[in-house]
Structures are given as C-alpha cells and as structure tokens.
Amino acid sequence: MSETYTTEPDLSNNIDQVMNQISAAIQRARRTSGSVRLVAITKGQGIGKIVNAYDAGLRDFGENRVREALLKQEKLARYHAIHWHMVGHIQSRKARHLVPGFDLVHSVDRPKIARRLNDAALDAHVKLDILLECNVSGESTKQGWPLWREARWDSSLASIESIVDYANLNVIGLMTMAPWTNDRAKIRVVFQMLSKLRDYYARHLPGSWAELSMGMTNDFELAIEEGATIVRVGRAIFGEREVKI
C-alpha cells in the first residue's frame, strides 16, 4: 500500500517566500538569475513534509545526521529526482555510509574524512562531489579547516592539494557556517572571507572551485550578496523540527 500525505499550504507559501527572497538578493547583487541553489534542510522533519516540499518543486534536500538521512533515503527511494546533501559533521566511522547515496557532501572538515570518503567512492566505483568546510570566523565551536587568518592560507595548500588529487573525489568548492549573531556586519565579513579563500584556492590549485555553500535561514540573503551559490535553509521552509521521521 502506498503512503499518502496531507498537503500543507503554509509549506508551499514558505517555499515561495524563500525563493522570492533568493531572487531579490540575486538582483541586489547583480548576479545571474538561477545562480543560487536552494538546499532544504530536513533534519528532524517528517517524511510527509519532505514529500510536500518535493511536490512544491524542491529537489535538493540536506541532512545533518547519517543515520537519519539513510532512513529517509530508504523511505523516499521512489523519488528518484531527489538530490541528497550531507551538511552536518561526519564521524569517521560513518563516512563510508555516505557513498553512493549523497550527491554532494558539504562538510568535509579534515583530511581523515576525505580519505575515508575517497576509499568508499573507490569501492562503489563512483566519483563523489565534495565541499571543504572551513572555519573562517575563528569560533572554537565551529568545525573545519582553521583558516580565519590569511597568514595560514599558504601553509594549508599542501593538505588541500592532497585532497584535490584523490581520484574518486571531486572538490568543487567551500562551505562555512556564520556566527550566530544579530550583527549583520560581522556575518557579512565571514561570508566575504570564504569567498576570498575560494578565489585564493582557485588561483593556486587545479580543478573547479565554483561552489560556495554558505547562508542559512537567518542570513542566506547576506550570503547571496557575498557570492553564495548554495544556501541551506530549514526553518524558514519547514518551521520547527518534528524530530520523528
């Protein structure tokens, strides 16, 4: 028996509102229409809400936890057009479970995770797209390469290049998380720093560095103005988490 879900009008309205905000931010930044991808963050959200978002036109969904993500992927296996994104911290023992179910892993925050993902992709005979998570705010609570000081960038090149060289990984850009603050100027500086770091790597390392994953519900418009190509929005679309799936 197939499952049916109740349509939630507010969810469709929320998606329209977020898409309008994205379009307005693109226009303010004088960027090309369609240059920003929306990833709907479904951590703690029920299957019904994801299906409703899919029916409303969304195709990119992001998860923070491997176990929860795998359960949802199993339940939603018939929705072949979904693109799954891993955006949360990855435990090394769980890295192998991300292949081949995820289209893009945003949160590769250390060499060990890159190595585990490359090994898993090799075994699965696939090439996995990844982003490197960078801490450019200087907050001790943030994951990622500690690159908030430009003086450290040169010394990071060898480590980053070793990941770029993996045969079964495709490094396509960077990811960061902004500070949790109402100081918009402080947030903007963090996004500017990630954009500058991306340009630095693009000059010094091979490959495509086109993607910048930055910006969430509270700050995605600022992120777009500073060059984000992917924004990760959950609460503005789905409301508060339901916890159960």
Backbone torsions as a table, in degrees:
resi	resn	phi	psi	omega
1	MET	NA	130.3	179.9
2	SER	-78.6	148.9	179.0
3	GLU	-83.6	145.7	174.9
4	THR	-122.2	151.0	-177.3
5	TYR	-131.5	149.0	179.3
6	THR	-81.6	130.2	178.4
7	THR	-69.7	136.0	178.8
8	GLU	-109.8	106.4	-177.8
9	PRO	-57.5	-37.9	-177.9
10	ASP	-61.7	-35.2	-178.8
11	LEU	-64.0	-44.7	177.6
12	SER	-61.7	-40.8	177.6
13	ASN	-64.2	-40.0	179.1
14	ASN	-62.3	-43.0	179.3
15	ILE	-62.2	-44.4	178.2
16	ASP	-59.4	-42.0	-179.9
17	GLN	-63.6	-45.4	179.4
18	VAL	-63.2	-43.1	179.6
19	MET	-63.4	-36.8	176.8
20	ASN	-66.0	-39.8	177.6
21	GLN	-65.1	-39.7	177.3
22	ILE	-61.8	-47.3	-179.5
23	SER	-61.1	-41.0	-179.5
24	ALA	-66.1	-39.8	179.3
25	ALA	-66.8	-39.2	176.5
26	ILE	-60.3	-43.0	179.7
27	GLN	-65.3	-42.1	179.0
28	ARG	-60.9	-36.5	-178.9
29	ALA	-85.2	-0.7	-179.3
30	ARG	55.8	44.4	177.8
31	ARG	-102.5	170.2	-178.0
32	THR	-75.0	136.4	175.8
33	SER	-57.8	136.3	179.9
34	GLY	83.9	8.3	-176.7
35	SER	-84.6	0.1	-179.4
36	VAL	-124.3	129.6	179.0
37	ARG	-100.6	133.0	177.2
38	LEU	-93.6	122.2	172.1
39	VAL	-106.4	118.0	179.7
40	ALA	-83.0	119.1	-176.7
41	ILE	-85.8	118.7	-171.0
42	THR	-108.8	14.8	176.9
43	LYS	-54.9	126.1	176.8
44	GLY	75.4	5.8	179.9
45	GLN	-99.7	149.0	-178.2
46	GLY	-77.0	161.2	179.9
47	ILE	-58.4	-39.8	-178.8
48	GLY	-58.2	-41.4	179.5
49	LYS	-66.4	-37.7	179.2
50	ILE	-65.2	-43.1	178.5
51	VAL	-62.2	-41.6	178.6
52	ASN	-63.4	-39.7	177.8
53	ALA	-66.0	-38.5	176.1
54	TYR	-61.7	-46.4	179.8
55	ASP	-64.0	-25.6	177.8
56	ALA	-83.2	-2.6	173.7
57	GLY	115.8	-7.2	-179.3
58	LEU	-77.6	145.2	-179.7
59	ARG	-129.1	-15.9	-178.1
60	ASP	-106.4	121.4	-177.8
61	PHE	-128.7	137.4	-175.6
62	GLY	-117.3	140.0	179.5
63	GLU	-124.6	150.8	-179.3
64	ASN	-100.0	-25.2	-174.2
65	ARG	-121.5	133.7	-174.3
66	VAL	-62.8	-48.4	-176.0
67	ARG	-61.4	-47.2	179.0
68	GLU	-61.5	-40.2	-179.8
69	ALA	-62.8	-44.4	-177.8
70	LEU	-64.5	-38.1	177.2
71	LEU	-63.4	-42.5	179.7
72	LYS	-68.5	-39.7	178.0
73	GLN	-60.8	-38.5	178.8
74	GLU	-65.2	-45.3	-178.4
75	LYS	-68.3	-26.8	-175.1
76	LEU	-109.3	22.4	-174.4
77	ALA	-59.5	-27.9	-177.8
78	ARG	-76.7	-10.6	177.9
79	TYR	-90.2	79.4	-169.1
80	HIS	-67.3	-19.8	-176.0
81	ALA	-84.5	-4.7	179.8
82	ILE	-67.9	137.2	171.1
83	HIS	-107.7	119.2	-177.7
84	TRP	-95.9	135.9	179.9
85	HIS	-121.3	133.6	170.4
86	MET	-97.5	119.9	-175.7
87	VAL	-117.8	-5.9	-176.5
88	GLY	-98.4	171.3	179.0
89	HIS	-60.3	138.0	-175.1
90	ILE	-110.5	122.6	172.2
91	GLN	-76.4	139.3	-173.7
92	SER	-59.7	-34.7	-178.5
93	ARG	-71.5	-14.7	-179.1
94	LYS	-104.4	-3.9	-174.6
95	ALA	-58.5	-37.7	-176.4
96	ARG	-64.2	-22.2	-178.6
97	HIS	-76.0	-8.3	-178.9
98	LEU	-83.7	-8.9	-177.5
99	VAL	-116.0	130.4	4.9
100	PRO	-102.4	21.2	-171.0
101	GLY	-74.8	-15.5	-176.7
102	PHE	-108.6	138.5	178.2
103	ASP	-81.7	-31.6	-179.4
104	LEU	-149.9	129.3	174.8
105	VAL	-105.6	114.6	-175.5
106	HIS	-83.3	-27.1	-161.1
107	SER	-108.3	45.0	174.3
108	VAL	-80.5	103.5	-167.3
109	ASP	-111.9	2.7	179.6
110	ARG	-164.3	157.1	-175.9
111	PRO	-57.8	-36.5	-177.6
112	LYS	-60.4	-40.8	179.4
113	ILE	-67.0	-41.5	178.0
114	ALA	-59.6	-42.8	-179.7
115	ARG	-64.2	-43.2	179.1
116	ARG	-64.2	-41.2	179.3
117	LEU	-66.1	-40.2	178.4
118	ASN	-63.2	-41.8	178.6
119	ASP	-62.7	-42.7	-179.6
120	ALA	-66.9	-40.1	178.7
121	ALA	-66.2	-36.9	176.5
122	LEU	-61.7	-45.6	179.7
123	ASP	-63.6	-33.4	-177.8
124	ALA	-88.4	-2.9	-179.7
125	HIS	59.9	42.9	177.4
126	VAL	-131.6	166.4	171.9
127	LYS	-115.7	121.8	-171.4
128	LEU	-98.8	127.9	174.4
129	ASP	-77.9	133.1	179.5
130	ILE	-137.4	158.4	168.8
131	LEU	-117.9	149.2	177.4
132	LEU	-95.7	122.7	-179.9
133	GLU	-81.6	127.2	-176.7
134	CYS	-123.5	135.4	174.4
135	ASN	-90.9	101.7	-179.7
136	VAL	-111.3	10.8	177.3
137	SER	-100.4	-20.8	-178.5
138	GLY	83.7	6.9	179.9
139	GLU	-78.4	134.5	-178.0
140	SER	-69.6	-19.8	-179.1
141	THR	-83.0	-8.8	-177.0
142	LYS	-90.4	144.4	175.9
143	GLN	-86.0	169.3	171.9
144	GLY	111.8	170.6	176.0
145	TRP	-59.5	130.3	-177.0
146	PRO	-79.5	89.7	-170.1
147	LEU	-126.8	35.0	179.5
148	TRP	-78.6	-12.9	174.8
149	ARG	-108.6	124.9	-178.5
150	GLU	-59.6	-26.5	179.8
151	ALA	-62.4	-19.3	-179.7
152	ARG	-88.3	-11.7	-171.6
153	TRP	-64.2	-43.0	-179.7
154	ASP	-58.9	-42.3	-176.7
155	SER	-72.2	-14.5	178.9
156	SER	-85.3	-13.4	-171.3
157	LEU	-59.9	-43.3	-177.2
158	ALA	-62.7	-43.5	-179.9
159	SER	-64.9	-44.0	-179.9
160	ILE	-67.6	-39.9	-179.3
161	GLU	-63.9	-34.6	178.8
162	SER	-63.6	-30.6	177.5
163	ILE	-77.3	-41.5	176.4
164	VAL	-57.1	-32.7	-176.2
165	ASP	-78.0	-11.4	179.5
166	TYR	-61.2	134.1	-174.1
167	ALA	-68.9	-28.0	-173.8
168	ASN	-110.6	14.0	172.3
169	LEU	-119.1	144.6	177.7
170	ASN	-123.6	98.5	179.8
171	VAL	-76.8	118.7	-174.9
172	ILE	-119.0	6.5	177.7
173	GLY	159.2	-160.0	-173.6
174	LEU	-127.5	159.6	175.6
175	MET	-134.8	148.6	172.2
176	THR	-150.9	167.4	172.2
177	MET	-121.6	133.8	-179.5
178	ALA	-81.6	162.0	176.0
179	PRO	-63.3	151.5	175.5
180	TRP	-86.2	93.6	-174.5
181	THR	-154.3	158.4	174.4
182	ASN	-90.1	-1.7	-179.6
183	ASP	-80.1	95.8	-175.3
184	ARG	-63.7	-33.7	179.3
185	ALA	-63.9	-40.1	179.5
186	LYS	-65.6	-40.5	177.8
187	ILE	-63.8	-44.2	-178.2
188	ARG	-60.4	-40.2	179.6
189	VAL	-60.9	-38.9	179.2
190	VAL	-64.3	-43.5	178.8
191	PHE	-65.9	-38.7	177.3
192	GLN	-62.8	-38.2	-179.6
193	MET	-65.4	-41.9	179.1
194	LEU	-64.6	-40.5	178.4
195	SER	-62.3	-40.5	179.0
196	LYS	-67.2	-39.3	178.3
197	LEU	-64.8	-42.0	177.2
198	ARG	-58.4	-44.3	179.5
199	ASP	-64.0	-35.1	178.1
200	TYR	-63.7	-47.9	179.3
201	TYR	-65.2	-37.3	179.3
202	ALA	-62.4	-31.6	178.7
203	ARG	-76.7	-30.9	-170.3
204	HIS	-106.4	-13.2	-174.7
205	LEU	-129.8	153.7	179.2
206	PRO	-73.9	169.6	174.4
207	GLY	95.2	-178.8	179.0
208	SER	-96.3	131.5	178.6
209	TRP	-120.0	40.6	-168.8
210	ALA	-72.9	-26.7	-168.2
211	GLU	-97.0	137.8	171.8
212	LEU	-127.4	108.4	177.9
213	SER	-95.7	104.5	-179.8
214	MET	-159.1	146.4	-178.6
215	GLY	105.5	127.7	178.7
216	MET	-127.9	-164.4	-173.6
217	THR	-51.6	-43.0	-173.7
218	ASN	-81.4	-14.7	-170.7
219	ASP	-144.9	15.1	-173.3
220	PHE	-66.7	-27.6	178.0
221	GLU	-67.9	-41.1	174.6
222	LEU	-60.6	-42.4	-179.0
223	ALA	-61.0	-42.1	179.2
224	ILE	-63.4	-41.3	179.0
225	GLU	-62.0	-24.2	-178.7
226	GLU	-104.6	13.4	170.3
227	GLY	109.9	4.8	179.5
228	ALA	-57.2	137.1	172.4
229	THR	-106.1	-16.6	176.7
230	ILE	-134.7	129.4	173.2
231	VAL	-118.0	145.9	-173.3
232	ARG	-115.4	102.1	-171.0
233	VAL	-120.5	124.9	178.6
234	GLY	-116.7	-67.9	-171.8
235	ARG	-61.1	-36.7	-179.4
236	ALA	-65.5	-21.4	178.1
237	ILE	-95.5	-51.5	-168.6
238	PHE	-100.5	-12.7	-172.7
239	GLY	78.9	-157.1	-177.1
240	GLU	-71.2	155.4	-177.3
241	ARG	-68.7	144.0	177.6
242	GLU	-90.5	-17.9	-179.9
243	VAL	74.7	-60.0	-178.8
244	LYS	-76.3	146.3	175.5
245	ILE	-110.6	NA	NA
